[in-house]
Amino acid sequence: MGAAALLIPAVPAGAAPAARPAAPGEVVPGQRTATPALVDGIREAAEATGSPADAARGHLAAREGRYHIGDPGRDLRTVQTVDAGGHEIVRLQQKHRGVDVLGGQYVVRMEHQGGERVVTGTSGKYFTGLRTGVEPAVDGALAVERAVDAATDQLLNHRLPRPDAQPLTGTDRGLVVLPRGAGVLTRHVTVRGTHPVTGVPVLHEVYVDAQAGYPVLQYSGIKTFRPPETGTAAPAPQGRRAGASALRAEEPGVKGSGVKYDGKTVELPVAYEESRTAYVLRDHTRMAGTSKNTLSTWDARGKDVGDVSGPWPYDILEFASPTPAFGPEATEAGAVDAHWAAGKVYDYYRDRHGRDSLDGRGMAVNSLVGVTQSGQPYINAFWDGSKMVYGAGDAEYRTLSAGLDVVGHEMTHGVVEHSANLVYAGQSGALNEAVADYFGNAIETDTYGIPMDSPDSGLLGETLCRTKPPGTCATRDLNDGRTTSKSFLGVSLATDNGGVHLNSTIFAGALWDLREDLGQTLADKIVYKALTEYLTPLDGFTEGRAAVLAAARDLHATEAQLRTAERAFSAHGVVPGWELAMGVDSDPLLGRINTDGSSTGAGGGWWAASKSNEVGTEPYSVWAGRADGTGALKLMSPNDGRYHVHPATDGRTVVWLAYHRRSMDILARPIAGGPVKTLWSGRRGASDLRVEGDVVVFETRPRPVGESVRYVRLSDPTAVKVNDEPGLRTVHPSIAHGRIAYGTIRRDGPTRIYGVETLDLKTGKRTQMGQLGTPARIGQTAITGKHVFWLVPTDDDSGRTALRRAGLDGTAVTDLSPGDGPDALRASELVGTDEAVTVTASTPDTVYRNETLSKLWQFSADSGQRSRVSCNRGEQAWPAMPGGRQVVWVDGTAGYTDLVTRTRPAGRCG
């Protein structure tokens, strides 16, 4: 959970800067940097004869006392220059000792008229505190290996992959400095493939510490309309030019037609292709006077979504028809709607904002329709950095291209990527989604003439259902009234990329109120100006508010209109200091642990957890403390530059995994003090560490398969398999009272047989647990002095999971929580004591909301009575039980990660 707080803070570590309207020449300070976040209302002379980029750097250099940028010529690389009728915007990328800084981008705004050039304002992020060296100790091959492993582990989330799952692949993108404190040098790796459980496309951006090899940041780069279920890319075709040999002479295009999903016949610009003796959905007309590129709609029916994300699928063709009138086949596939809507979105940006296509320079617009997921309908749409992809519909949903707001949303992601390039994670990702929702809905309401005061004006995706009414069908509602204090949900980057959809309507709702109060044209121009001239990649809600207000002033909004804009943000709680208004029902143990992907441990009245420093620059250290909160905390791990993660404890010893560039080691140290001991080392690491007395049990996870549960003794670190049966895979260990429980995977020909068994360490006896039916998969285990518990996922992709219990002799098997029905949970983590077991689980739902995030549920070991451990809003993860019914966990309610506890469950949460 911590990465959102470290790099793209859901809640800034420092006080938010005031976002009041800036007086002429006023400087709004940045956070944890000497460079201002915003300079507005100035008119300062700049070099008039050189390039805009040179003039921008010259301005920053001449005013070093204001900007504190030592050498703009060396440390700022030009990203983009836009010249719109004498109004120049220059975006500059920060470099630290020659290495790009993630999110370090500064914008200079100028006017150039009558032979004179003046700077009117600046904004963005330039991190002045960076001191890190830039010589890596980790090479690209190791970084790719660690990144692929990290992405795979996050996607599996304690589950097993499908038998036909293909390994993910990674591409080293080079060095990047993460702007945390003095900086963290990383290798940026892009991981691609298909989800090992669900089959949806995977495109993860992973940043691996270039000294220790630990993945310190990971998020998905695919920008979907709906929240998703829980190599070097080849360039996409840039369109065919009018008059090419494959085309009949055009004037410059052919007028075609088609019927949209709503039954209306619309005109479609098409082209005739002689080689196919067919008309194709290719629009040459819109960019005929600029880049000569096209808007094309491609037939991807029968293609799996995993095959069309990333590199261009060269075996698909543009949607075709024997006549210019495209028939029912094109309608049902969503091709007519996609082609018509892409033109409408292009026209909106050209006519209202003077923008030529998504990049502002006439790039080709490619839409793929009809994709499926593992042969089943794919009810989603996404922008993957080069094209729009729309899933085929089903009996309940039309294809997502049938929503003009959806098409506008996805194409706006392309506009964002080619302007502010808001990082798609945490608050900046929610801002990215908010802007896409705003413009997608604006285009739809204006095209269809929907009044802004209509109850349906704020709905997105409301036309996608075949039978449901708009209010029930809609994916989001910009009029939902959500606020930061009542609605913000703190989640990890593994959940909705840190809440990019979950929290987007807080900010989008403020923008939509602005549109209703100020009018469509003015509001649209303000938001577009804020996006293209003020916002930078790591901006969050507070910076977004400041950017919109500054853009409104730049467009000469009246004082009354500025107050209206302020009220819109205030009504949604987007005000300075909003982060402080979050309440919890848990007790703190360790604040702002600032780690990503590390579990916690507990036992014998103690807890153990990993923690970084306040700004997340230090490699993680393992700390231990008493579960009742008394006494001093104890630092268990050495300060040796390694990342120390996944600790476990029994109240006497703490064991953990240490990441090093050459290996991953299991280390141990007594809580009472003493030397650190190395128990095991391996290249690919270990998981599910548990300790009891002299025994440490863990799972090794070589790729792509071959999991093996092993144990070592503190007195004899010789690794022993719990079962050395040939061909047997063992997974998910737990230990208590001298017995180890673990899952088993055997093969009977092509069939996998799943089970659970225990090993008595004293006698060497193995006992197989009985089953209810034939398990399709196996999840985590927990063993106590009286029972064995384990998770049994269902045989579909719903994530529903049964919580099963048996006696130590393998009999009296029963389900404490069912695998189907209204009470079913989607569980992933399991821990237990003699009194109770606790699972991390969400409830099945069609939308992301607080009630369906990962929460902690506790079951009485004997009766199975279930309760919520805590009613905190936001994500709860990595539970551990120090004894009795007490639970320790990592809580993300406030948008950053705290280690917290409750001694008893909260019960039912309203």
Solvent accessible surface area in square Angstrom, and as a share of the most:
residue,aa,sasa,rsa
1,M,13,0.06
2,G,0,0.00
3,A,0,0.00
4,A,2,0.01
5,A,16,0.12
6,L,11,0.06
7,L,7,0.04
8,I,1,0.01
9,P,29,0.18
10,A,6,0.04
11,V,6,0.03
12,P,16,0.10
13,A,40,0.31
14,G,37,0.36
15,A,99,0.77
16,A,17,0.13
17,P,21,0.13
18,A,44,0.34
19,A,4,0.03
20,R,141,0.52
21,P,48,0.30
22,A,9,0.07
23,A,56,0.43
24,P,119,0.75
25,G,34,0.33
26,E,40,0.18
27,V,60,0.34
28,V,14,0.08
29,P,87,0.55
30,G,19,0.18
31,Q,42,0.19
32,R,128,0.47
33,T,26,0.15
34,A,55,0.42
35,T,1,0.01
36,P,3,0.02
37,A,24,0.18
38,L,11,0.05
39,V,0,0.00
40,D,11,0.06
41,G,43,0.41
42,I,11,0.06
43,R,157,0.57
44,E,34,0.15
45,A,81,0.63
46,A,21,0.16
47,E,97,0.44
48,A,28,0.22
49,T,126,0.73
50,G,33,0.31
51,S,49,0.32
52,P,29,0.18
53,A,12,0.10
54,D,83,0.43
55,A,1,0.00
56,A,0,0.00
57,R,42,0.15
58,G,38,0.36
59,H,5,0.02
60,L,0,0.00
61,A,50,0.39
62,A,77,0.60
63,R,68,0.25
64,E,76,0.34
65,G,62,0.60
66,R,62,0.23
67,Y,0,0.00
68,H,79,0.35
69,I,0,0.00
70,G,63,0.61
71,D,57,0.29
72,P,4,0.03
73,G,60,0.58
74,R,163,0.60
75,D,13,0.07
76,L,4,0.02
77,R,102,0.37
78,T,48,0.28
79,V,69,0.40
80,Q,30,0.13
81,T,59,0.34
82,V,61,0.35
83,D,93,0.48
84,A,60,0.46
85,G,75,0.72
86,G,16,0.15
87,H,40,0.18
88,E,2,0.01
89,I,11,0.06
90,V,0,0.00
91,R,1,0.01
92,L,0,0.00
93,Q,18,0.08
94,Q,5,0.02
95,K,45,0.19
96,H,19,0.09
97,R,142,0.52
98,G,53,0.51
99,V,17,0.10
100,D,42,0.22
101,V,1,0.01
102,L,27,0.13
103,G,6,0.05
104,G,0,0.00
105,Q,8,0.03
106,Y,1,0.00
107,V,0,0.00
108,V,0,0.00
109,R,1,0.01
110,M,0,0.00
111,E,54,0.24
112,H,57,0.25
113,Q,117,0.52
114,G,85,0.82
115,G,63,0.60
116,E,120,0.54
117,R,7,0.03
118,V,27,0.16
119,V,0,0.00
120,T,18,0.11
121,G,0,0.00
122,T,0,0.00
123,S,5,0.03
124,G,7,0.07
125,K,39,0.16
126,Y,15,0.06
127,F,30,0.13
128,T,36,0.21
129,G,30,0.29
130,L,11,0.05
131,R,153,0.56
132,T,26,0.15
133,G,39,0.37
134,V,30,0.17
135,E,141,0.63
136,P,45,0.29
137,A,43,0.34
138,V,2,0.01
139,D,83,0.43
140,G,17,0.16
141,A,77,0.60
142,L,18,0.09
143,A,0,0.00
144,V,33,0.19
145,E,31,0.14
146,R,6,0.02
147,A,0,0.00
148,V,22,0.13
149,D,16,0.08
150,A,20,0.16
151,A,0,0.00
152,T,18,0.11
153,D,58,0.30
154,Q,50,0.22
155,L,20,0.10
156,L,4,0.02
157,N,67,0.34
158,H,39,0.17
159,R,34,0.12
160,L,5,0.03
161,P,22,0.14
162,R,49,0.18
163,P,105,0.66
164,D,95,0.49
165,A,27,0.21
166,Q,126,0.56
167,P,87,0.55
168,L,13,0.07
169,T,76,0.44
170,G,20,0.20
171,T,24,0.14
172,D,52,0.27
173,R,97,0.35
174,G,25,0.24
175,L,46,0.23
176,V,18,0.10
177,V,0,0.00
178,L,0,0.00
179,P,16,0.10
180,R,4,0.02
181,G,35,0.33
182,A,45,0.35
183,G,9,0.09
184,V,9,0.05
185,L,5,0.02
186,T,0,0.00
187,R,35,0.13
188,H,31,0.14
189,V,0,0.00
190,T,4,0.03
191,V,0,0.00
192,R,35,0.13
193,G,29,0.28
194,T,34,0.20
195,H,9,0.04
196,P,9,0.05
197,V,1,0.01
198,T,4,0.02
199,G,2,0.02
200,V,17,0.10
201,P,13,0.08
202,V,6,0.04
203,L,11,0.05
204,H,12,0.05
205,E,28,0.12
206,V,0,0.00
207,Y,6,0.02
208,V,0,0.00
209,D,9,0.05
210,A,0,0.00
211,Q,78,0.35
212,A,4,0.03
213,G,0,0.00
214,Y,9,0.03
215,P,15,0.09
216,V,1,0.00
217,L,0,0.00
218,Q,10,0.04
219,Y,16,0.06
220,S,28,0.18
221,G,12,0.12
222,I,13,0.07
223,K,22,0.09
224,T,7,0.04
225,F,0,0.00
226,R,43,0.16
227,P,28,0.18
228,P,55,0.34
229,E,107,0.48
230,T,64,0.37
231,G,41,0.40
232,T,104,0.61
233,A,40,0.31
234,A,39,0.31
235,P,107,0.67
236,A,12,0.09
237,P,36,0.23
238,Q,96,0.43
239,G,27,0.26
240,R,88,0.32
241,R,156,0.57
242,A,45,0.35
243,G,62,0.59
244,A,40,0.31
245,S,115,0.74
246,A,32,0.25
247,L,13,0.07
248,R,123,0.45
249,A,87,0.67
250,E,27,0.12
251,E,153,0.69
252,P,54,0.34
253,G,13,0.13
254,V,39,0.23
255,K,156,0.66
256,G,6,0.06
257,S,33,0.21
258,G,3,0.03
259,V,60,0.34
260,K,6,0.03
261,Y,30,0.12
262,D,70,0.37
263,G,52,0.50
264,K,123,0.52
265,T,96,0.56
266,V,24,0.14
267,E,110,0.49
268,L,0,0.00
269,P,28,0.18
270,V,1,0.01
271,A,0,0.00
272,Y,26,0.10
273,E,16,0.07
274,E,93,0.42
275,S,91,0.59
276,R,70,0.26
277,T,97,0.57
278,A,11,0.08
279,Y,29,0.11
280,V,0,0.00
281,L,0,0.00
282,R,1,0.00
283,D,1,0.01
284,H,4,0.02
285,T,58,0.34
286,R,57,0.21
287,M,0,0.00
288,A,30,0.23
289,G,75,0.72
290,T,82,0.48
291,S,31,0.20
292,K,88,0.37
293,N,27,0.14
294,T,1,0.00
295,L,3,0.01
296,S,4,0.03
297,T,1,0.00
298,W,11,0.04
299,D,39,0.20
300,A,0,0.00
301,R,100,0.36
302,G,70,0.67
303,K,44,0.19
304,D,34,0.18
305,V,0,0.00
306,G,15,0.14
307,D,87,0.45
308,V,0,0.00
309,S,13,0.09
310,G,6,0.06
311,P,57,0.36
312,W,12,0.04
313,P,11,0.07
314,Y,145,0.55
315,D,106,0.55
316,I,9,0.05
317,L,97,0.48
318,E,3,0.01
319,F,5,0.02
320,A,33,0.25
321,S,9,0.06
322,P,116,0.73
323,T,67,0.39
324,P,44,0.28
325,A,60,0.46
326,F,7,0.03
327,G,33,0.31
328,P,118,0.74
329,E,107,0.48
330,A,3,0.02
331,T,21,0.12
332,E,97,0.43
333,A,10,0.08
334,G,0,0.00
335,A,0,0.00
336,V,0,0.00
337,D,5,0.02
338,A,0,0.00
339,H,6,0.02
340,W,34,0.12
341,A,1,0.01
342,A,3,0.02
343,G,1,0.01
344,K,69,0.29
345,V,0,0.00
346,Y,7,0.03
347,D,29,0.15
348,Y,23,0.09
349,Y,3,0.01
350,R,93,0.34
351,D,102,0.53
352,R,63,0.23
353,H,30,0.13
354,G,68,0.66
355,R,24,0.09
356,D,26,0.13
357,S,3,0.02
358,L,4,0.02
359,D,16,0.08
360,G,31,0.30
361,R,158,0.58
362,G,0,0.00
363,M,27,0.12
364,A,2,0.02
365,V,2,0.01
366,N,4,0.02
367,S,1,0.01
368,L,0,0.00
369,V,0,0.00
370,G,2,0.02
371,V,0,0.00
372,T,30,0.17
373,Q,35,0.16
374,S,59,0.38
375,G,62,0.60
376,Q,116,0.52
377,P,57,0.36
378,Y,13,0.05
379,I,32,0.16
380,N,10,0.05
381,A,0,0.00
382,F,0,0.00
383,W,1,0.00
384,D,15,0.08
385,G,29,0.28
386,S,38,0.24
387,K,1,0.00
388,M,1,0.00
389,V,0,0.00
390,Y,0,0.00
391,G,0,0.00
392,A,24,0.19
393,G,21,0.20
394,D,46,0.24
395,A,96,0.74
396,E,68,0.31
397,Y,37,0.14
398,R,53,0.19
399,T,0,0.00
400,L,1,0.00
401,S,0,0.00
402,A,15,0.11
403,G,0,0.00
404,L,5,0.02
405,D,1,0.00
406,V,0,0.00
407,V,1,0.00
408,G,0,0.00
409,H,0,0.00
410,E,0,0.00
411,M,1,0.00
412,T,0,0.00
413,H,0,0.00
414,G,0,0.00
415,V,0,0.00
416,V,0,0.00
417,E,48,0.22
418,H,50,0.22
419,S,8,0.05
420,A,0,0.00
421,N,72,0.37
422,L,3,0.02
423,V,14,0.08
424,Y,10,0.04
425,A,0,0.00
426,G,2,0.02
427,Q,8,0.04
428,S,0,0.00
429,G,0,0.00
430,A,1,0.01
431,L,0,0.00
432,N,1,0.01
433,E,0,0.00
434,A,0,0.00
435,V,3,0.02
436,A,0,0.00
437,D,0,0.00
438,Y,0,0.00
439,F,0,0.00
440,G,0,0.00
441,N,0,0.00
442,A,0,0.00
443,I,3,0.01
444,E,3,0.01
445,T,2,0.01
446,D,51,0.26
447,T,53,0.31
448,Y,90,0.34
449,G,59,0.57
450,I,41,0.21
451,P,81,0.51
452,M,19,0.09
453,D,113,0.58
454,S,26,0.17
455,P,118,0.74
456,D,60,0.31
457,S,1,0.01
458,G,0,0.00
459,L,11,0.05
460,L,0,0.00
461,G,0,0.00
462,E,15,0.07
463,T,52,0.30
464,L,3,0.01
465,C,10,0.06
466,R,84,0.31
467,T,122,0.71
468,K,82,0.35
469,P,81,0.51
470,P,59,0.37
471,G,57,0.55
472,T,88,0.51
473,C,10,0.06
474,A,20,0.15
475,T,30,0.17
476,R,23,0.08
477,D,40,0.21
478,L,1,0.00
479,N,61,0.32
480,D,58,0.30
481,G,49,0.47
482,R,49,0.18
483,T,24,0.14
484,T,1,0.01
485,S,48,0.31
486,K,161,0.68
487,S,19,0.12
488,F,3,0.01
489,L,6,0.03
490,G,1,0.01
491,V,9,0.05
492,S,12,0.08
493,L,5,0.03
494,A,63,0.49
495,T,19,0.11
496,D,9,0.05
497,N,13,0.07
498,G,4,0.04
499,G,0,0.00
500,V,1,0.01
501,H,10,0.05
502,L,10,0.05
503,N,3,0.02
504,S,0,0.00
505,T,4,0.03
506,I,0,0.00
507,F,3,0.01
508,A,0,0.00
509,G,0,0.00
510,A,0,0.00
511,L,1,0.00
512,W,1,0.00
513,D,38,0.20
514,L,0,0.00
515,R,0,0.00
516,E,78,0.35
517,D,89,0.46
518,L,25,0.13
519,G,27,0.26
520,Q,67,0.30
521,T,71,0.42
522,L,43,0.21
523,A,0,0.00
524,D,0,0.00
525,K,79,0.33
526,I,0,0.00
527,V,3,0.02
528,Y,30,0.11
529,K,23,0.10
530,A,1,0.01
531,L,0,0.00
532,T,19,0.11
533,E,13,0.06
534,Y,5,0.02
535,L,6,0.03
536,T,0,0.00
537,P,8,0.05
538,L,8,0.04
539,D,8,0.04
540,G,6,0.06
541,F,0,0.00
542,T,6,0.04
543,E,36,0.16
544,G,1,0.01
545,R,17,0.06
546,A,19,0.15
547,A,7,0.05
548,V,4,0.02
549,L,1,0.01
550,A,0,0.00
551,A,0,0.00
552,A,1,0.01
553,R,45,0.17
554,D,47,0.25
555,L,56,0.28
556,H,164,0.73
557,A,14,0.11
558,T,76,0.44
559,E,117,0.53
560,A,56,0.43
561,Q,55,0.24
562,L,8,0.04
563,R,126,0.46
564,T,20,0.12
565,A,1,0.00
566,E,40,0.18
567,R,145,0.53
568,A,4,0.03
569,F,1,0.00
570,S,56,0.36
571,A,67,0.52
572,H,9,0.04
573,G,15,0.15
574,V,0,0.00
575,V,46,0.27
576,P,58,0.37
577,G,27,0.26
578,W,9,0.03
579,E,13,0.06
580,L,153,0.76
581,A,61,0.48
582,M,29,0.13
583,G,64,0.61
584,V,85,0.49
585,D,54,0.28
586,S,10,0.07
587,D,87,0.45
588,P,104,0.65
589,L,26,0.13
590,L,13,0.06
591,G,41,0.40
592,R,52,0.19
593,I,5,0.02
594,N,4,0.02
595,T,6,0.03
596,D,20,0.10
597,G,34,0.32
598,S,7,0.05
599,S,24,0.15
600,T,14,0.08
601,G,5,0.05
602,A,19,0.15
603,G,11,0.10
604,G,60,0.57
605,G,35,0.33
606,W,25,0.09
607,W,1,0.01
608,A,0,0.00
609,A,1,0.00
610,S,3,0.02
611,K,40,0.17
612,S,6,0.04
613,N,39,0.20
614,E,93,0.42
615,V,37,0.21
616,G,3,0.03
617,T,27,0.16
618,E,95,0.42
619,P,44,0.28
620,Y,2,0.01
621,S,23,0.15
622,V,0,0.00
623,W,72,0.25
624,A,0,0.00
625,G,0,0.00
626,R,112,0.41
627,A,4,0.03
628,D,106,0.55
629,G,52,0.50
630,T,76,0.44
631,G,64,0.61
632,A,82,0.64
633,L,75,0.37
634,K,77,0.33
635,L,77,0.38
636,M,4,0.02
637,S,2,0.02
638,P,45,0.28
639,N,146,0.75
640,D,64,0.33
641,G,41,0.39
642,R,42,0.15
643,Y,4,0.02
644,H,2,0.01
645,V,0,0.00
646,H,40,0.18
647,P,3,0.02
648,A,8,0.06
649,T,8,0.04
650,D,23,0.12
651,G,14,0.13
652,R,154,0.56
653,T,12,0.07
654,V,0,0.00
655,V,0,0.00
656,W,0,0.00
657,L,2,0.01
658,A,0,0.00
659,Y,31,0.12
660,H,36,0.16
661,R,85,0.31
662,R,165,0.60
663,S,26,0.17
664,M,6,0.02
665,D,14,0.07
666,I,0,0.00
667,L,1,0.00
668,A,4,0.03
669,R,64,0.23
670,P,54,0.34
671,I,11,0.06
672,A,100,0.78
673,G,40,0.39
674,G,30,0.29
675,P,117,0.74
676,V,52,0.30
677,K,86,0.36
678,T,75,0.43
679,L,7,0.03
680,W,41,0.14
681,S,64,0.41
682,G,18,0.17
683,R,133,0.49
684,R,76,0.28
685,G,4,0.04
686,A,10,0.08
687,S,27,0.17
688,D,19,0.10
689,L,6,0.03
690,R,62,0.23
691,V,12,0.07
692,E,50,0.22
693,G,23,0.22
694,D,51,0.26
695,V,9,0.05
696,V,0,0.00
697,V,0,0.00
698,F,0,0.00
699,E,2,0.01
700,T,10,0.06
701,R,32,0.12
702,P,54,0.34
703,R,61,0.22
704,P,87,0.55
705,V,72,0.41
706,G,32,0.31
707,E,9,0.04
708,S,12,0.08
709,V,0,0.00
710,R,67,0.24
711,Y,29,0.11
712,V,1,0.00
713,R,82,0.30
714,L,39,0.20
715,S,87,0.56
716,D,76,0.39
717,P,60,0.37
718,T,82,0.48
719,A,38,0.30
720,V,64,0.37
721,K,94,0.40
722,V,0,0.00
723,N,19,0.10
724,D,109,0.56
725,E,67,0.30
726,P,128,0.80
727,G,74,0.71
728,L,22,0.11
729,R,28,0.10
730,T,5,0.03
731,V,0,0.00
732,H,7,0.03
733,P,2,0.01
734,S,7,0.05
735,I,22,0.11
736,A,16,0.13
737,H,112,0.50
738,G,31,0.29
739,R,72,0.26
740,I,0,0.00
741,A,0,0.00
742,Y,0,0.00
743,G,0,0.00
744,T,2,0.01
745,I,3,0.01
746,R,57,0.21
747,R,139,0.51
748,D,93,0.48
749,G,58,0.56
750,P,129,0.81
751,T,78,0.46
752,R,31,0.11
753,I,86,0.44
754,Y,18,0.07
755,G,15,0.14
756,V,3,0.02
757,E,3,0.01
758,T,4,0.03
759,L,10,0.05
760,D,28,0.15
761,L,31,0.15
762,K,191,0.81
763,T,98,0.57
764,G,41,0.40
765,K,135,0.57
766,R,107,0.39
767,T,28,0.16
768,Q,117,0.52
769,M,11,0.05
770,G,29,0.28
771,Q,53,0.24
772,L,82,0.41
773,G,66,0.63
774,T,126,0.73
775,P,14,0.09
776,A,38,0.29
777,R,34,0.13
778,I,0,0.00
779,G,4,0.04
780,Q,7,0.03
781,T,3,0.01
782,A,4,0.03
783,I,8,0.04
784,T,4,0.02
785,G,25,0.24
786,K,99,0.42
787,H,26,0.12
788,V,0,0.00
789,F,0,0.00
790,W,0,0.00
791,L,3,0.01
792,V,11,0.07
793,P,11,0.07
794,T,31,0.18
795,D,113,0.59
796,D,57,0.29
797,D,68,0.35
798,S,32,0.21
799,G,17,0.16
800,R,67,0.25
801,T,4,0.02
802,A,5,0.04
803,L,4,0.02
804,R,16,0.06
805,R,38,0.14
806,A,1,0.00
807,G,15,0.14
808,L,41,0.20
809,D,95,0.49
810,G,6,0.05
811,T,80,0.47
812,A,83,0.64
813,V,30,0.17
814,T,47,0.27
815,D,50,0.26
816,L,28,0.14
817,S,3,0.02
818,P,54,0.34
819,G,14,0.14
820,D,95,0.49
821,G,45,0.44
822,P,141,0.89
823,D,79,0.41
824,A,2,0.02
825,L,3,0.02
826,R,39,0.14
827,A,14,0.11
828,S,16,0.10
829,E,14,0.06
830,L,2,0.01
831,V,25,0.15
832,G,26,0.25
833,T,21,0.12
834,D,58,0.30
835,E,95,0.43
836,A,0,0.00
837,V,0,0.00
838,T,0,0.00
839,V,2,0.01
840,T,6,0.03
841,A,1,0.01
842,S,17,0.11
843,T,38,0.22
844,P,52,0.33
845,D,47,0.25
846,T,106,0.62
847,V,69,0.40
848,Y,44,0.17
849,R,118,0.43
850,N,37,0.19
851,E,92,0.41
852,T,12,0.07
853,L,2,0.01
854,S,31,0.20
855,K,2,0.01
856,L,0,0.00
857,W,31,0.11
858,Q,0,0.00
859,F,1,0.01
860,S,19,0.12
861,A,1,0.00
862,D,88,0.45
863,S,85,0.55
864,G,13,0.12
865,Q,131,0.58
866,R,77,0.28
867,S,19,0.12
868,R,28,0.10
869,V,1,0.01
870,S,0,0.00
871,C,53,0.32
872,N,3,0.02
873,R,54,0.20
874,G,0,0.00
875,E,7,0.03
876,Q,0,0.00
877,A,16,0.12
878,W,53,0.19
879,P,8,0.05
880,A,5,0.04
881,M,13,0.06
882,P,7,0.05
883,G,34,0.33
884,G,26,0.25
885,R,72,0.26
886,Q,25,0.11
887,V,1,0.00
888,V,0,0.00
889,W,0,0.00
890,V,4,0.03
891,D,6,0.03
892,G,1,0.01
893,T,2,0.01
894,A,16,0.12
895,G,6,0.06
896,Y,38,0.14
897,T,1,0.01
898,D,31,0.16
899,L,0,0.00
900,V,10,0.06
901,T,6,0.03
902,R,38,0.14
903,T,91,0.53
904,R,158,0.58
905,P,22,0.14
906,A,33,0.26
907,G,22,0.22
908,R,234,0.85
909,C,37,0.22
910,G,127,1.22
